[in-house]
């Protein structure tokens, strides 16, 4: 955890459910996570949740959240690490707070949860685009050994997803270094795996299938190399986000938290899912696939 910031894990009890995560994995990162000059206190987080229209309260809370900045062809775009492994813009954070206050989300009917795009379509890769190329930018890692460790975990996680449904057409293919390290549509890799030396607020971060190219980075932070949680499992979880899956525990029992209603339930709730955090008596340290995960993935990608 960042030394200059209130731990979101420590604050989860008694805070608005939409504000804190139970385990910090986090979802996309190209740039570095920026340490804010002023930490977000419990009071700051509560004030913004209670009155999302209060610009001063919202700004104060946002200033204390971990931030990731992307270079979109020369335009700087800032996102905030939210619920441990989601990256949201300012307007998206505010929308989350409004949704929490008005309790607009439907009751949870099941999981695996599939991301739903703003236009209502499922957030999956279309079959012609299911060969996902990636580069591993070893230049960003502190050592060749750390890059090798991350690549081994990634390769295992990617193969595990491919093997869940061999007929679904999902493939991960490593692009040569000459393909460049910047994800682009039509040229270069689909996404880039890189290290963030300042990413102490998460173990790893990823992106969703419908995110723009400039957000398509899978990052790992320093704690990725020291955690007791399976590194293969962490990246299985993050690749689940890449494929369009949300957290299994969204609207789950006490001890977890509400995120939003932008999802479609695929299977019955499964507390041991690869997409479940260690919260509400659910989650596992190994983060392996369950029968429910496999069935849900085949439902989403079988077409």
N, C-alpha and C positions, 0 to 999 in steps of 0.2 A: 504494500500500500504506500501511497505517497505520504511522505512525512509531514507535508504542509496541508493535508486535507483530512477532513473528518471521514473515517472509514464508513462506507455505505453498509458494510456487513454489520458493524457495531451499532449503527443507527436503525437497523431494520425494525426493531421492536418499538412500537408506539408511533412510528412515522406513517405518513400516508402510504398506502400500498402501492400507489402509482409512482412513488419516488425512489424506493430503494430496492436493491436486489439481494438475494440470499447468498449468491456465489458469483464472483465477478469474472465472467468469461469475456464478455463484450463482442458486438456485431459490426466492422470494416475499418481498415485503416491504412492509409497511404502515408500521410504525414505523421509527425510525432504527436503523442498525447501531451498537451501543454499543461504544466502545473500552474493553476490559477494563483494570482497574488494573494487572494483572500479565500479562506476555506468557507464552504457552505455549512453553517451551523444547523442544528436540528430546528431551531426557530425559523431560520431562513427557508428551509424546505417546507415546513408546515405552513408558513405565511403564504408562500406561492401556491400551495395546494388549496388553501382555503379561499384564495381570491386570485384566480389566474389572470383576471383583467387588470390587476394592480401592476402597472409597468415597473415601478420601482422594486416591488417584491420579486417579480419575475427576473428582473435583471440581476438582482443581488444573488438569487439562487443560482442562476446560470453562470455567474462569474466564479462560483465555487465548485462547479462540476468539472470533471475531466473533459478535455476538449481535443479534437482531432481536426487538423486543417488539411484540406486537399487542394492540389493544384489542378484546376480544370482549364487546361490550355491557357494558362496565364492568369486565370481568375481564381482568387482565393475563396474557398468555401469552407465554412466552419461548421462542425457538428459536435454535439454533446453526447458523451457516453451515458446512456440511460438504461436503467434496469440491468446493469452489468454487462450486457453484450448487444445493445442496440445503439446505433448512431442516428440521432435525430437533429434536424434543424430547429431553430428557435420556434417557428410556427408550429412544428410538429410536437414539440414539448408542451407548448401551450394547449394544443388540441388534446393531448393526453390528459392534462390537468382538468380541462373542462369535461372530458368524458368521464373521468373519475368522479367529479363532483355531481354530475347528473346521473351517474350510474346507467348510462345508455347501453352498455354492453349486454348482450343476451346471456341468459344462464348457460353455463357450460353443459353441452350435451355429449361431448366426447373428445378424444384425442386420437391419433396424432393430429396436430393442428397444422393446416396448410395456410401459408400467407395468401391473402387476397389483395389484388392490386386495387388502386383507387377506382378503376373502372369496373370492378366487380369480377374480373377474370382471375382464375387461380394463378398464383405466382410461381409457375414452374417454367423450366426451359422447354421450348417447343422441340419436338422430336428432331427436326433438322439441325438444331443447335445444341444437341446434348453431348457432343464431344467437346469437353471443356479443356482448353489448353492452359498451361500455367508455367510460369518461370519462378525459380527460387533465387532471390537476390542475395547471394552469399556475401556480397559486399557490405550488407547492413548488419551482419552478425558479428559478435565480439570475437569469435574464433571459428576456424574451419570445423572444429569438433562440434560446436554448437549448431552450426549450419547442417552438419551431417545428422545430428540427433533430430533436429526439426524435420529434415527431409525424410528420414526413416519413419518417423511417426506419421508424417503426412502421407507417405506412400502406402503405409499399412491402412490408414483410415480411408483413403481413396479406394483402395482395392476392396475393402469391406463394403463400401457403398455399391460398388459395381457388382459385387457378388450377391447382394440382396435380391437383385432382379436382373439376371443376365440378358433378358429379352427387352428390357426397358430402354436400351440405347444410351445409357449414361456411361460415359467414359472420361477418364482424366488422362491427359497426355502431356508429358513434359515437353515444353518448347525449348529449342536450343537457345543458348545465351544470345546468339546473333539476332533473335527475334525481338530483343529489347526487353526492358523491364517495366514499361508503362502499358497498362491494359488499354486496348482500343478496340472499337468495333471495326471489323474488317481487316485489321492488320495488328500484329503483335499478339501477345497471349490474352486469353480471356480474363485471367487474373494473375496477380503476383503474390507470392508468399515472401514476407519480409519480417525483419526483427525491428522492434521499437524499443530502444534502450530506455525511454522515459515512460514506458507503458506499465507503470506499477499499479494501475487500477484494474488491470485485467490479466488473465492468463493468456487469452487469445481473443481475437476479434475477427469478424468476417463481414459478409454482406448478403443481400438477397438477390434472387435471380432477376428481379425487375429493376435493380439499382443501375444508375448510369455508369458508364465505363470508368469515370474518374474515381468512383468509390470502390471499385472491385479489387480490393487488397485483402489478403488474409494475413493478419499480423500476429506475432507472438511477443509477449512481454518478458521481462527478466524472470518472473516467478514461474514461468512455464518450465524452466530448467531445474527448479527446486521443489515443486509441489509434489505431494503424495498422490494426487489424482493422476490416473493414467494419462500420459501424454497422447497416446493413440486415441484414447477416449475423448480427450479435450478436442482433438481435431475431427473426430467423428461427429461430435456435437456441432462444431463450427461448419463442417461441410454439410450438415443437415440444414443449417441456415442458408448456405449457398444454394442448396437444392430447393429452398422455398419453405422450409418447415419452421414453425414457431416453437416457443417454449411449451412443453407438455403441461407445465403447471399453471398456465394462464387461467385465472379464475378457479384455481384448485383449492383444497382445504386450507384451514388456518395454518399460518406459518409460511405460506407462499404469498403471491400478490397478483393483482390485476394489472395487465398491460394495456390492452385495447380490444376492440371487437373486430379487428381486421384479420379474421381467420375463418377457416372452414374446418369443421371437425370431420375426421376420417375414420376413427376407430374409438372403441371404449377407452376411458381414462386408464392410463397405465403408469403408476408411480415409479416404475423401474425403467421407463423409457430412456433412450439415449439423449432425448431432448429435455429431460427433467433435471432441474437443479437439485442440490442437496437442501431441500426445504420441505416443510409439511410432512415429515416422515418419509419422504420420497427421495429418489435419486440414488446413484451408486458411485463409488469411487472409480469403477472401471468403465462406466458409460458404454456398455455394450448394447447391441440390438436385442430387442425382445421380439417375440412372435407378433405382437401388436405393431411394433415399428415396421417389421417386414411387410405385414399385410397392408398397412397404411401407405407405404412407399409404392407398393405394387398397384394400389388403387390410383394413386396420383400420377404415376408415370407409366402405367400399363397401356395407356392409349397411344 
